[in-house]
Amino acid sequence: MGERKRHRILMVSDFFYPNFGGVENHIYYLSQCLLKLGHKVVVMTHAYNNRSGVRYMTGGLKVYYVPWKPFLMQNTFPTFYGTLPIVRTILIREKISLVHGHQAFSTLCHEALMHARTMGYKVVFTDHSLYGFADAGSIHMNKVLQFTLAEVSQAICVSHTSKENTVLRSGLPPEKVFVIPNAVDTAMFKPAPERLSSHEIVIVVISRLVYRKGADLLVEVIPEVCRLYPNVRFIVGGDGPKRVRLEEMREKHSLQDRVEMLGAVQHSKVRSVLISGHIFLNSSLTEAFCIAILEAASCGLLTVSTRVGGVPEVLPDDMVVLAKPDPSDMVQAIEKAISILPTIDPQEMHNRMKELYNWHDVAKRTEIVYDRALKCSNQNLLQRLSRYLSCGAWAGKIFCLVMIIDFLLWHLLQLWKPEEDIEEVPDFVLSHDQDEGISLDNANHISR
């Protein structure tokens, strides 16, 4: 076998640390494991409050917090061409060979991929969400995705359901889309040292309290379960616009002593909340891949979840009880979970999770996608424009115009500030002998 090719990767997304979530965790852990494999990884995201400029995180991970402020839901305001100068500078300074964008919601990701293709770079896109086809927001987002993915070298989805959804929405050839699931840091999510008492059953919910996460289902499910099982108690972690409804439900049914509302939970404290429970409840209405389920299973909790999106692909049947996103069906699923709790061994479940999900395995599979992307042939402007024309009668022409303007602006930038005038930065190499743990808690201290 030949020597492994060293890639120089730019990860781009609006969603990254210090914000916490599935996409943020995915980028961070994937980057850390790619660094350990000998690749160079740089992350580009927008500024968070006073966090701006260049920061270094665990393992020598370099992060560019570009001076763009979030506009809506942690997304930057779409400028089309405003990010071109800074994207070009980062690509040249860091000698990047491939750009990897994350999340269809991210405007920074869409713009960076567009500029990278204009400059002749290979691009990879990872889709972390599922979208519909009927409402106005989904129709608009699907057209934007079709534009971004018209020239993508390769795409990655986190579940087979997500792959089908992305192929239908974007028109990408299925052979260009790979399925690489998320993973969990099992060293960070370990079961409680001692098995919990079965006299009181604790059901844990950790989620953003929004409609998409099924907060309205919880309002109907929790009182019914409390009525059926006097020894059941709920712990609800998370915040959002639907928290008011849960507070009202607790007051209406006088469940203050049986439903504990924690509010927003820091990522470093998620494990301590999980290990205080027996069952983890996920009520999402749509989910491409639920990392929260992996974290709960790694802590030894039996999971009850709605059967939506890619959730049925996440865990083996004996580790999860699935239900329709319907209150009565979810109550029955919780009843079933309570009945099989005595057969659950938290430590055995944790050991199985260590074998099933591993970030180093995810990195190696992503590495193969990078190798394939770099083998894709380059195309001239006319060949590229023909792809955009196929995106629709009117949309295709608009997309072509956008790309022509981007191409012209790129050439103007080359005249105004030639590539040789941009200083290339030396590579920062950090020994990995001492960085066994790659948790985000370590990153919290290093990036300050």
C-alpha positions as CSV (number, residue, x, y, z in Angstrom):
1,M,0.0,0.0,0.0
2,G,1.1,3.5,-0.8
3,E,1.7,6.2,1.8
4,R,-1.4,7.9,3.0
5,K,-2.1,11.2,1.3
6,R,-2.1,14.2,3.6
7,H,-5.1,16.5,3.1
8,R,-5.4,20.1,4.1
9,I,-9.0,20.6,5.0
10,L,-11.1,23.7,5.7
11,M,-14.2,23.0,7.7
12,V,-16.9,25.7,7.2
13,S,-20.1,26.2,9.1
14,D,-22.0,28.8,11.1
15,F,-22.4,26.2,13.8
16,F,-19.3,25.7,16.0
17,Y,-18.0,26.1,19.5
18,P,-18.7,27.9,21.8
19,N,-22.2,27.0,20.6
20,F,-23.2,23.4,21.4
21,G,-25.2,21.0,19.3
22,G,-25.0,18.0,17.0
23,V,-23.3,19.8,14.1
24,E,-20.8,21.5,16.4
25,N,-19.8,18.2,18.1
26,H,-19.5,16.5,14.7
27,I,-17.1,19.1,13.3
28,Y,-15.0,19.2,16.5
29,Y,-14.6,15.5,17.0
30,L,-14.1,14.8,13.3
31,S,-11.4,17.5,13.1
32,Q,-9.6,16.1,16.1
33,C,-9.5,12.6,14.7
34,L,-8.4,13.9,11.2
35,L,-5.5,15.7,13.0
36,K,-4.5,12.5,14.6
37,L,-4.5,10.8,11.2
38,G,-1.9,13.4,10.1
39,H,-4.1,15.8,8.1
40,K,-4.2,19.5,8.5
41,V,-7.6,20.8,9.6
42,V,-8.7,24.5,9.9
43,V,-12.2,25.6,10.9
44,M,-13.9,28.7,9.7
45,T,-17.0,30.0,11.5
46,H,-18.5,33.4,12.4
47,A,-17.6,35.5,15.5
48,Y,-19.4,34.7,18.7
49,N,-19.8,37.7,21.0
50,N,-16.2,38.8,21.8
51,R,-14.7,35.6,20.3
52,S,-13.2,36.9,17.0
53,G,-10.0,36.3,15.1
54,V,-7.8,33.2,15.2
55,R,-8.0,30.7,18.1
56,Y,-6.3,27.4,18.8
57,M,-8.2,24.5,20.4
58,T,-7.2,21.0,21.6
59,G,-4.8,19.2,19.4
60,G,-3.7,22.3,17.6
61,L,-7.0,22.8,15.8
62,K,-7.0,26.3,14.3
63,V,-10.3,28.2,14.2
64,Y,-11.0,31.4,12.2
65,Y,-13.8,33.3,13.9
66,V,-14.4,35.7,11.0
67,P,-15.9,39.1,11.9
68,W,-19.5,38.3,10.8
69,K,-22.2,38.5,13.5
70,P,-25.1,36.0,13.5
71,F,-28.3,37.3,11.9
72,L,-30.9,34.6,12.7
73,M,-30.7,31.3,14.5
74,Q,-26.8,31.5,14.7
75,N,-26.7,32.1,10.9
76,T,-24.9,35.0,9.3
77,F,-26.7,37.3,6.9
78,P,-26.4,36.1,3.3
79,T,-24.1,38.4,1.3
80,F,-23.3,36.1,-1.7
81,Y,-20.0,37.9,-2.4
82,G,-19.1,39.6,0.9
83,T,-17.2,36.5,2.2
84,L,-15.2,36.0,-1.0
85,P,-12.1,38.1,0.0
86,I,-11.7,36.4,3.4
87,V,-12.4,32.9,2.1
88,R,-9.8,33.4,-0.6
89,T,-7.3,34.7,1.9
90,I,-7.8,31.7,4.3
91,L,-7.6,29.2,1.4
92,I,-4.3,30.6,0.2
93,R,-2.7,31.3,3.6
94,E,-3.4,27.8,4.9
95,K,-2.6,26.1,1.6
96,I,-6.0,24.3,1.7
97,S,-6.6,21.4,-0.8
98,L,-10.2,20.7,0.0
99,V,-13.2,22.5,1.6
100,H,-15.8,20.7,3.7
101,G,-19.0,22.5,4.4
102,H,-21.5,21.4,7.1
103,Q,-25.3,21.9,7.4
104,A,-27.8,23.1,4.8
105,F,-29.0,25.9,7.2
106,S,-25.5,27.6,7.2
107,T,-25.3,30.6,4.9
108,L,-21.5,30.7,5.6
109,C,-21.2,27.1,4.4
110,H,-23.1,27.8,1.1
111,E,-21.1,30.9,0.3
112,A,-17.7,29.3,1.1
113,L,-18.5,26.3,-1.1
114,M,-19.6,28.6,-3.9
115,H,-16.3,30.6,-3.7
116,A,-14.2,27.5,-3.4
117,R,-15.6,26.0,-6.6
118,T,-15.1,29.3,-8.4
119,M,-11.4,29.1,-7.4
120,G,-11.1,25.5,-8.5
121,Y,-11.0,23.7,-5.1
122,K,-12.7,20.4,-4.5
123,V,-15.6,20.6,-2.1
124,V,-17.4,18.1,0.2
125,F,-20.8,18.8,1.9
126,T,-22.3,17.0,4.9
127,D,-26.0,17.3,5.4
128,H,-27.1,16.9,9.1
129,S,-30.9,17.5,8.7
130,L,-34.1,16.4,7.1
131,Y,-36.4,18.8,5.2
132,G,-39.9,18.6,3.8
133,F,-41.1,19.4,0.3
134,A,-44.4,21.3,0.8
135,D,-43.9,24.4,3.0
136,A,-42.5,27.6,1.6
137,G,-39.3,27.5,3.8
138,S,-38.4,24.0,2.7
139,I,-39.0,24.8,-1.0
140,H,-36.7,27.8,-0.7
141,M,-34.0,25.8,1.2
142,N,-34.2,22.9,-1.3
143,K,-33.6,25.3,-4.2
144,V,-30.6,26.8,-2.4
145,L,-29.3,23.3,-1.7
146,Q,-29.7,22.4,-5.4
147,F,-27.6,25.4,-6.3
148,T,-24.8,24.6,-3.7
149,L,-24.7,20.9,-4.6
150,A,-24.7,21.4,-8.4
151,E,-20.9,21.3,-8.3
152,V,-20.1,19.5,-5.1
153,S,-17.4,16.9,-5.5
154,Q,-18.9,14.4,-3.0
155,A,-21.6,14.6,-0.3
156,I,-22.0,12.9,3.1
157,C,-25.2,12.2,5.0
158,V,-25.5,10.9,8.6
159,S,-28.1,8.2,7.9
160,H,-29.7,6.4,4.9
161,T,-32.9,8.2,5.4
162,S,-31.0,11.5,5.2
163,K,-29.3,10.3,2.0
164,E,-32.7,9.6,0.4
165,N,-33.9,13.0,1.5
166,T,-30.8,14.9,0.2
167,V,-30.8,13.1,-3.2
168,L,-34.5,13.9,-3.7
169,R,-34.1,17.6,-2.7
170,S,-30.8,18.3,-4.5
171,G,-31.0,16.1,-7.6
172,L,-27.5,14.7,-6.8
173,P,-26.6,11.3,-8.3
174,P,-26.9,8.7,-5.4
175,E,-23.4,7.4,-6.2
176,K,-22.0,10.8,-5.1
177,V,-23.6,10.6,-1.7
178,F,-22.0,8.6,1.1
179,V,-23.6,7.6,4.5
180,I,-21.3,8.1,7.5
181,P,-23.1,8.2,10.8
182,N,-22.2,10.4,13.8
183,A,-20.5,8.9,16.8
184,V,-20.1,9.5,20.5
185,D,-17.2,10.1,22.8
186,T,-17.8,7.1,25.1
187,A,-14.9,8.1,27.4
188,M,-17.0,11.2,28.2
189,F,-20.3,9.4,28.6
190,K,-19.9,6.6,31.1
191,P,-22.6,4.9,33.2
192,A,-23.0,5.7,36.9
193,P,-20.5,3.8,39.1
194,E,-23.4,2.2,41.0
195,R,-26.7,0.9,39.6
196,L,-29.7,3.2,40.4
197,S,-32.5,2.0,42.7
198,S,-35.5,0.7,40.8
199,H,-38.0,2.0,43.5
200,E,-38.2,5.3,41.7
201,I,-38.0,5.4,37.9
202,V,-36.5,8.6,36.5
203,I,-37.1,9.5,32.8
204,V,-34.7,12.1,31.4
205,V,-35.4,14.5,28.5
206,I,-32.6,16.7,27.2
207,S,-33.6,18.7,24.2
208,R,-34.2,22.1,22.8
209,L,-37.8,22.9,23.7
210,V,-39.1,23.7,20.3
211,Y,-41.8,22.4,18.0
212,R,-39.4,20.4,15.8
213,K,-38.1,18.5,18.9
214,G,-41.7,17.4,19.9
215,A,-42.1,19.6,23.0
216,D,-45.8,19.7,22.4
217,L,-45.9,15.8,22.6
218,L,-44.2,16.0,26.0
219,V,-47.0,18.3,27.3
220,E,-49.5,15.4,26.7
221,V,-47.3,12.4,27.4
222,I,-45.8,13.5,30.8
223,P,-49.1,13.9,32.8
224,E,-50.5,10.5,31.5
225,V,-47.3,8.6,32.4
226,C,-47.3,10.3,35.9
227,R,-51.0,9.2,36.3
228,L,-50.2,5.6,35.4
229,Y,-47.0,5.3,37.4
230,P,-46.9,7.0,40.8
231,N,-43.2,6.0,41.1
232,V,-42.1,7.8,37.9
233,R,-40.3,11.2,37.9
234,F,-39.2,13.3,35.0
235,I,-36.1,15.5,34.6
236,V,-36.4,17.9,31.7
237,G,-33.2,19.7,30.5
238,G,-33.2,22.3,27.8
239,D,-34.7,25.7,26.9
240,G,-36.7,27.2,24.1
241,P,-40.0,28.9,23.3
242,K,-42.1,25.8,24.3
243,R,-40.7,25.8,27.8
244,V,-43.7,27.9,28.8
245,R,-46.1,25.2,27.8
246,L,-44.3,22.6,29.9
247,E,-44.3,24.9,32.9
248,E,-48.1,25.4,32.4
249,M,-48.6,21.7,32.2
250,R,-46.7,21.2,35.4
251,E,-48.8,23.8,37.2
252,K,-52.1,22.5,35.7
253,H,-51.5,18.9,36.9
254,S,-49.7,19.8,40.1
255,L,-46.6,17.9,39.1
256,Q,-44.0,20.3,40.6
257,D,-42.5,17.5,42.7
258,R,-42.4,15.0,39.9
259,V,-41.3,17.1,36.9
260,E,-38.0,18.9,37.4
261,M,-37.2,21.7,34.9
262,L,-33.4,22.3,34.6
263,G,-33.4,24.9,31.9
264,A,-30.4,25.0,29.5
265,V,-27.8,22.3,30.4
266,Q,-24.1,22.9,29.7
267,H,-22.5,20.2,27.6
268,S,-20.0,19.4,30.3
269,K,-23.0,18.6,32.7
270,V,-25.0,16.5,30.3
271,R,-23.6,13.2,31.6
272,S,-24.3,14.1,35.2
273,V,-28.0,14.6,34.3
274,L,-28.2,11.4,32.2
275,I,-26.7,9.1,34.8
276,S,-29.4,10.3,37.3
277,G,-32.1,8.5,35.1
278,H,-33.2,5.1,33.9
279,I,-34.9,6.0,30.6
280,F,-34.1,8.6,28.0
281,L,-37.0,10.1,26.1
282,N,-36.7,11.6,22.7
283,S,-39.8,13.1,21.2
284,S,-38.4,14.7,17.9
285,L,-40.8,15.1,15.0
286,T,-37.9,15.1,12.5
287,E,-34.3,13.9,13.0
288,A,-31.6,12.9,10.5
289,F,-29.5,11.3,13.3
290,C,-29.9,11.9,17.0
291,I,-26.6,12.2,18.8
292,A,-28.4,12.7,22.1
293,I,-29.6,9.1,21.8
294,L,-26.0,7.9,21.5
295,E,-24.9,9.9,24.5
296,A,-27.8,8.4,26.6
297,A,-27.1,4.8,25.5
298,S,-23.4,5.3,26.2
299,C,-24.5,6.2,29.8
300,G,-26.5,3.0,30.0
301,L,-30.0,4.5,29.6
302,L,-32.8,2.6,27.8
303,T,-34.1,4.9,25.1
304,V,-37.7,5.6,24.1
305,S,-38.0,7.6,20.9
306,T,-40.3,8.6,18.1
307,R,-39.9,6.6,14.9
308,V,-38.9,9.5,12.6
309,G,-36.2,10.1,10.1
310,G,-32.9,8.3,10.7
311,V,-33.7,7.4,14.4
312,P,-34.5,3.7,13.7
313,E,-31.0,3.3,12.2
314,V,-29.2,4.6,15.3
315,L,-29.5,1.8,17.9
316,P,-30.1,-2.0,17.9
317,D,-33.7,-3.0,18.7
318,D,-32.9,-4.2,22.2
319,M,-31.5,-0.8,23.2
320,V,-34.4,1.4,22.1
321,V,-38.2,1.3,22.1
322,L,-39.7,3.2,19.1
323,A,-43.1,4.8,18.9
324,K,-45.2,6.8,16.4
325,P,-45.1,10.6,17.1
326,D,-48.5,10.3,18.8
327,P,-49.1,10.8,22.6
328,S,-50.9,7.5,23.2
329,D,-48.3,5.4,21.3
330,M,-45.5,7.1,23.2
331,V,-47.1,6.3,26.5
332,Q,-47.4,2.6,25.5
333,A,-43.7,2.7,24.5
334,I,-42.7,4.1,27.9
335,E,-44.8,1.4,29.6
336,K,-42.9,-1.2,27.6
337,A,-39.6,0.4,28.5
338,I,-40.4,0.3,32.2
339,S,-41.3,-3.4,31.9
340,I,-38.0,-4.4,30.4
341,L,-35.8,-2.1,32.6
342,P,-34.8,-5.0,34.9
343,T,-33.1,-6.7,32.0
344,I,-30.9,-3.7,31.1
345,D,-27.2,-3.7,32.1
346,P,-25.8,-0.2,31.8
347,Q,-22.2,-1.3,31.7
348,E,-22.9,-3.8,28.9
349,M,-24.8,-1.2,26.9
350,H,-21.8,1.2,27.3
351,N,-19.4,-1.5,26.1
352,R,-21.5,-2.2,23.0
353,M,-21.6,1.6,22.2
354,K,-17.8,1.7,22.3
355,E,-17.8,-1.0,19.6
356,L,-20.6,0.4,17.5
357,Y,-19.7,4.1,17.4
358,N,-16.2,5.5,17.2
359,W,-15.0,8.9,16.0
360,H,-11.8,7.5,14.6
361,D,-13.8,5.2,12.4
362,V,-15.9,8.1,11.2
363,A,-12.6,10.0,10.4
364,K,-11.2,7.1,8.4
365,R,-14.4,6.8,6.3
366,T,-14.4,10.5,5.7
367,E,-10.8,10.3,4.6
368,I,-11.9,7.9,1.8
369,V,-14.5,10.5,0.7
370,Y,-11.8,13.1,0.6
371,D,-9.6,10.8,-1.6
372,R,-12.5,10.3,-4.0
373,A,-13.3,14.1,-4.1
374,L,-9.7,15.0,-5.0
375,K,-9.8,12.6,-8.0
376,C,-12.8,14.4,-9.5
377,S,-11.8,16.2,-12.8
378,N,-11.7,20.0,-13.0
379,Q,-14.1,21.8,-15.3
380,N,-13.9,25.1,-17.1
381,L,-16.5,27.9,-16.5
382,L,-18.7,26.9,-19.5
383,Q,-18.9,23.3,-18.3
384,R,-19.8,24.4,-14.8
385,L,-22.5,26.8,-16.0
386,S,-24.2,24.0,-17.9
387,R,-24.8,22.2,-14.6
388,Y,-26.5,25.3,-13.1
389,L,-28.8,25.7,-16.2
390,S,-30.3,22.3,-15.4
391,C,-31.5,23.6,-12.0
392,G,-34.7,25.1,-13.5
393,A,-36.0,27.4,-16.2
394,W,-35.6,30.6,-14.2
395,A,-33.5,29.4,-11.2
396,G,-30.9,28.0,-13.6
397,K,-30.4,31.3,-15.3
398,I,-30.2,33.2,-12.0
399,F,-27.6,30.6,-10.6
400,C,-25.5,31.1,-13.8
401,L,-25.6,34.9,-13.3
402,V,-24.5,34.5,-9.7
403,M,-21.6,32.3,-10.6
404,I,-20.4,34.5,-13.5
405,I,-20.3,37.5,-11.2
406,D,-18.4,35.5,-8.6
407,F,-16.0,34.4,-11.3
408,L,-15.4,38.1,-12.3
409,L,-15.0,39.3,-8.7
410,W,-12.4,36.5,-8.1
411,H,-10.4,37.7,-11.1
412,L,-10.6,41.3,-9.9
413,L,-9.3,40.2,-6.5
414,Q,-6.4,38.4,-8.1
415,L,-5.5,41.7,-9.9
416,W,-6.0,43.8,-6.8
417,K,-4.2,41.4,-4.4
418,P,-2.2,38.8,-6.3
419,E,-1.8,35.3,-4.7
420,E,1.9,35.8,-4.2
421,D,1.3,38.9,-2.0
422,I,-0.7,36.8,0.6
423,E,1.7,35.3,3.1
424,E,1.4,31.6,3.7
425,V,1.3,30.6,7.4
426,P,3.7,27.9,8.8
427,D,2.0,24.7,9.9
428,F,1.4,24.3,13.6
429,V,2.2,20.7,14.5
430,L,1.3,19.4,18.0
431,S,2.4,16.1,19.4
432,H,-0.6,13.8,20.1
433,D,1.2,11.7,22.8
434,Q,-0.6,13.5,25.6
435,D,-4.0,14.1,24.1
436,E,-5.9,10.9,24.7
437,G,-9.0,12.8,25.6
438,I,-10.5,15.1,22.9
439,S,-13.5,16.3,24.8
440,L,-15.0,19.7,24.4
441,D,-14.3,20.4,28.0
442,N,-10.6,20.5,27.2
443,A,-11.3,22.8,24.3
444,N,-13.1,25.2,26.6
445,H,-9.8,26.0,28.4
446,I,-7.5,26.1,25.4
447,S,-9.5,28.4,23.1
448,R,-10.0,31.1,25.6
